[in-house]
Amino acid sequence: MDHVKLISKEQIQKVLTMDEAIAFVEETYRAHGEGKVLMPAKITLDTGESNDWPPYGGSYNAMPAYIGGDLDISGVKWVWGFNDNRSKGIPYIGGIILLNEARTGEVLAIMDGSYITDIRTGASAGVASRYLARKDSKVLTIIGAGVQGKMNARAMVAEMPSIEEIRVSDIRPGAAEEYAKQMHAELGVQVTPCATNEEACRNADIIITVTIANEPLVMRDWLKKGCTVLSLGSFQELDENIPLHCDKLIVDSWAQNAHRGELLPLVHAGRLGREDVHAEMPDIVVGKASGRENDEEIICASIIGMGSTDIGTAGSLYKQYFANDDSLQSFAFRTYNK
């Protein structure tokens, strides 16, 4: 493979729909459950996100994976997030994905990873809702009115046609107001900006947190019976009593959750271990473990993100839309001497 294809964000956006992203994520979970995935835990390079030095307020993650079965592809996502980017007019998260031919290691493509990261994160919540949420869920709460707040709303409306109202809360009131206008126009459902997180969460059927906060944003006392709570941020966003005392605690990957995200403070304190987790999402998808079993369960899921879902999505896109497209920009690249 002497030429590597370059695939831009705009080219990905033209072909990748939310329904496809949900299908690709579910297929990747199924491959995990069938033992067809190799995925080391992500490696973090911290440049001031949680350390004092260097003082850049960001971090990088390297997320490699191999997906077997019909897809049979390897790759790695290099993704970063910087807290001050919004004030500089730059997205908080960015990334690239490198795809390799699984049998030889030859480089197939370098793809924008930011849009794939955004949409597969929403899609992961969509897949989780399929197995964990009540089928008659009507009220969806989104904490965080940024890009992920919008992606998750799109995923949930695509997956849960019963949704009648979306409530949104954000630390920036103006952002919640603007979100409500945009998403109502786009999705055609009622979208209500809320002054407080409590107002947004009371009597909600599904609550999703997608912020860069590192503090409890949702309290256990606000949850009604049958509620599904999905934490998708990089740090703690929930009252610890939610994961500790819910009826079922679900993770996408225990290795990832023991590395970063909602559960990490409890893991480090020795208050929560693998034995406290009901199941990983891949085992639920393939039927090895139960999802929601009744309408009374309060279910909490920490979906921290898996490199395999990025590579599964990127690999599926590449093979379906880009592998035989000779009009794509490419560059000569040889990894060996002939």
C-alpha positions in Angstrom: 0.0 0.0 0.0 2.1 2.9 -1.3 -0.6 5.6 -1.1 -2.4 6.6 2.1 -5.8 8.1 1.7 -6.6 11.4 3.5 -10.2 11.6 4.6 -11.5 14.9 5.9 -14.2 15.8 8.4 -16.4 17.1 5.7 -16.2 13.9 3.7 -17.1 11.9 6.7 -20.0 14.1 7.5 -21.5 13.7 4.0 -21.9 9.9 4.5 -22.1 9.1 8.2 -25.6 9.3 9.6 -26.6 8.8 13.2 -28.5 5.6 12.4 -25.3 4.2 10.8 -23.2 5.3 13.7 -25.5 3.5 16.2 -25.4 0.4 14.0 -21.5 0.5 13.8 -21.2 1.0 17.6 -23.6 -1.9 18.3 -21.7 -4.1 15.8 -18.4 -3.3 17.6 -20.0 -4.1 21.0 -21.2 -7.4 19.5 -17.6 -8.1 18.3 -16.4 -7.5 21.8 -18.9 -9.8 23.3 -17.9 -12.5 20.8 -14.2 -12.2 21.6 -13.2 -10.7 18.3 -11.7 -7.4 19.6 -8.2 -6.6 20.9 -8.2 -3.3 22.8 -5.6 -2.3 25.3 -6.8 0.3 27.8 -6.2 3.9 26.6 -3.0 5.7 27.5 -3.3 9.3 28.7 -0.7 12.0 28.2 -1.7 14.7 30.8 -0.4 18.2 29.9 -2.1 20.1 32.8 -5.7 18.7 32.8 -5.2 17.4 36.3 -1.5 18.1 36.9 0.3 21.4 37.6 2.9 20.9 34.8 2.9 21.7 31.9 0.2 24.3 32.5 -1.7 23.8 29.3 -5.0 22.5 30.8 -5.3 19.5 28.4 -4.6 15.9 27.8 -4.2 13.4 25.0 -5.4 9.8 24.7 -3.9 7.0 22.5 -6.7 4.5 21.8 -5.6 1.4 19.7 -7.8 -1.5 18.7 -8.1 -4.4 16.4 -11.6 -5.5 15.2 -11.9 -9.0 13.8 -14.6 -10.8 12.1 -15.8 -9.4 8.7 -14.3 -6.0 9.4 -10.8 -7.3 10.2 -9.0 -3.9 10.6 -6.6 -2.3 13.0 -6.1 1.3 14.0 -5.5 3.9 16.6 -7.2 7.2 17.5 -5.1 10.0 18.9 -7.5 12.4 20.6 -7.0 15.5 22.7 -9.1 17.9 24.8 -8.0 21.3 26.2 -10.1 23.2 28.7 -9.4 26.7 27.3 -10.0 25.9 23.7 -13.6 27.3 23.7 -12.3 30.7 24.6 -9.9 30.5 21.7 -12.6 29.6 19.2 -11.3 26.0 19.0 -13.3 22.9 19.8 -12.6 21.3 23.2 -12.0 17.9 21.6 -10.0 17.1 18.4 -8.5 13.9 17.0 -7.2 11.9 14.1 -7.6 8.2 13.3 -5.0 6.0 11.5 -6.2 2.8 9.9 -4.0 -0.2 9.2 -4.5 -3.3 7.1 -4.8 -5.9 9.8 -2.7 -8.6 8.1 0.3 -6.5 7.1 0.2 -3.3 9.1 0.2 -1.2 5.9 -1.3 2.2 6.4 -4.7 2.5 4.7 -5.9 6.0 5.7 -5.6 8.9 8.0 -9.0 10.2 8.9 -10.4 13.1 10.8 -11.2 11.8 14.2 -13.1 14.7 15.8 -16.5 14.1 14.1 -16.2 10.3 14.5 -15.5 10.9 18.2 -18.5 13.2 18.5 -21.0 11.0 16.7 -19.9 7.7 18.1 -20.2 9.1 21.6 -23.8 10.0 21.0 -24.3 6.6 19.3 -22.9 4.8 22.3 -25.6 6.4 24.4 -28.2 5.4 21.8 -27.1 1.8 22.0 -27.1 1.9 25.8 -30.7 3.3 25.8 -31.9 0.4 23.6 -30.9 -2.1 26.2 -31.2 0.0 29.5 -34.0 2.5 29.1 -37.7 2.1 29.6 -39.3 1.6 26.2 -41.9 4.3 27.0 -39.4 6.9 28.0 -40.8 10.4 27.3 -38.6 12.9 29.1 -34.9 13.1 28.2 -32.6 15.4 30.2 -29.3 16.5 28.8 -26.8 18.2 31.2 -24.3 20.0 29.0 -25.4 22.1 25.9 -22.2 21.6 23.9 -21.5 19.5 20.9 -22.0 16.2 22.8 -25.2 17.5 24.2 -26.5 17.9 20.7 -25.1 14.6 19.4 -26.7 12.7 22.3 -30.1 14.4 21.7 -29.9 13.3 18.0 -29.0 9.7 19.0 -31.8 9.5 21.6 -34.5 10.8 19.3 -33.3 8.4 16.6 -33.3 5.5 18.9 -36.3 6.3 21.2 -39.3 7.5 19.2 -41.2 7.8 22.5 -39.3 10.9 23.5 -41.6 13.9 23.8 -39.5 16.4 25.6 -35.8 17.2 26.0 -34.8 19.3 28.9 -31.4 20.9 28.9 -29.3 22.5 31.6 -25.9 24.2 31.2 -23.5 26.2 33.4 -24.0 28.9 30.8 -27.7 29.8 30.7 -27.4 31.4 27.3 -26.1 28.2 25.9 -29.1 26.3 27.1 -31.4 28.8 25.5 -29.6 28.6 22.1 -29.5 24.8 22.4 -33.3 24.7 22.9 -33.9 26.8 19.8 -31.6 24.8 17.6 -32.5 21.3 18.6 -36.3 22.0 18.6 -35.9 23.3 15.0 -33.8 20.2 14.0 -35.6 17.4 15.9 -39.1 18.7 16.0 -39.7 17.8 19.7 -40.2 20.1 22.6 -36.9 21.3 24.1 -37.0 23.1 27.4 -34.1 25.1 28.8 -33.9 24.7 32.6 -32.5 27.1 35.2 -31.1 24.3 37.4 -30.0 20.7 37.0 -32.6 19.7 39.6 -35.4 21.2 37.5 -34.1 19.3 34.5 -33.8 16.0 36.3 -36.9 15.7 38.4 -39.3 13.1 36.8 -37.0 12.6 33.8 -36.9 9.1 32.3 -33.4 9.3 30.9 -30.6 11.6 32.2 -27.4 12.1 30.2 -24.4 14.1 31.5 -21.9 15.3 28.9 -19.8 18.0 30.4 -16.2 18.7 31.3 -17.2 19.2 35.0 -15.5 17.3 37.8 -18.3 17.6 40.5 -21.7 16.0 41.1 -24.2 17.5 38.8 -27.1 15.0 39.4 -28.2 14.0 42.9 -29.7 10.6 43.8 -32.7 12.2 45.4 -33.8 13.7 42.1 -34.2 10.3 40.4 -37.6 8.7 39.9 -38.0 4.9 39.8 -37.2 3.5 36.4 -34.8 6.3 35.5 -31.7 5.6 33.3 -28.7 7.7 34.0 -25.8 7.8 31.5 -22.6 9.5 32.4 -20.4 10.3 29.4 -18.0 12.9 30.7 -14.3 12.4 31.5 -14.7 13.0 35.2 -17.2 12.6 38.0 -20.6 14.1 37.1 -22.9 12.2 39.4 -23.6 12.0 43.1 -21.6 9.0 44.2 -24.8 7.5 45.7 -26.1 6.9 42.1 -23.4 4.4 41.0 -23.0 3.0 44.5 -26.7 2.4 45.2 -28.5 2.0 41.8 -30.2 -1.2 41.0 -27.7 -2.0 38.1 -24.4 -0.4 37.4 -23.3 -0.8 33.8 -20.0 0.1 32.0 -18.9 0.0 28.4 -15.5 -1.3 29.5 -14.3 -1.9 33.0 -10.7 -1.4 32.0 -11.5 2.0 30.6 -13.7 3.0 33.6 -10.9 1.9 36.0 -8.6 4.3 34.0 -10.7 7.4 33.7 -14.2 8.9 34.2 -17.2 8.8 36.5 -16.1 5.8 38.6 -12.4 6.6 39.0 -12.6 8.4 42.4 -14.6 5.5 43.8 -12.2 2.9 42.4 -9.2 4.8 43.7 -10.8 5.0 47.2 -11.4 1.2 47.2 -15.2 1.7 47.4 -16.1 0.2 44.0 -14.6 -2.7 42.1 -15.4 -4.9 39.1 -17.6 -7.1 41.4 -19.9 -4.1 41.8 -20.5 -3.8 38.1 -23.5 -5.7 36.8 -22.2 -6.0 33.3 -20.3 -4.5 30.4 -22.4 -3.3 27.4 -20.9 -5.9 25.0 -22.1 -8.8 27.2 -25.6 -7.2 27.3 -25.6 -6.8 23.5 -24.7 -10.5 22.9 -27.1 -11.7 25.6 -24.5 -12.9 28.1 -25.9 -10.5 30.7 -29.2 -8.8 31.3 -30.1 -5.2 30.6 -33.2 -3.6 31.9 -35.5 -6.3 33.4 -38.4 -4.2 34.8 -39.8 -0.7 34.7 -38.8 0.1 38.3 -35.0 -0.4 38.1 -32.8 2.7 38.4 -29.9 1.9 36.1 -26.6 3.9 35.9 -24.2 3.4 33.0 -20.8 4.9 32.8 -20.0 5.1 29.1 -16.4 6.5 29.1 -15.7 5.6 25.5 -13.8 2.8 23.8 -11.1 3.1 21.1 -12.7 0.0 19.4 -15.9 1.9 18.7 -13.8 4.6 16.9 -11.9 2.1 14.9 -15.0 0.1 14.2 -16.8 3.2 13.0 -13.8 4.5 11.0 -13.1 1.0 9.5 -16.7 0.4 8.5 -16.8 3.9 6.9 -13.5 3.3 5.1 -14.6 0.0 3.6 -18.1 1.0 2.7 -17.4 4.5 1.2 -13.7 5.3 0.8 -11.6 2.2 0.0 -12.3 2.3 -3.7 -12.7 6.1 -4.1 -9.7 7.1 -6.3 -10.8 10.8 -6.2 -9.6 11.1 -2.6 -6.5 13.0 -1.8 -3.6 10.7 -0.9 0.1 10.8 -0.4 2.9 8.3 -1.1 4.0 6.4 1.9 6.1 3.3 2.1 6.8 1.5 5.4 9.3 -1.0 3.9 12.0 -1.2 1.3 11.3 -3.2 -1.9 
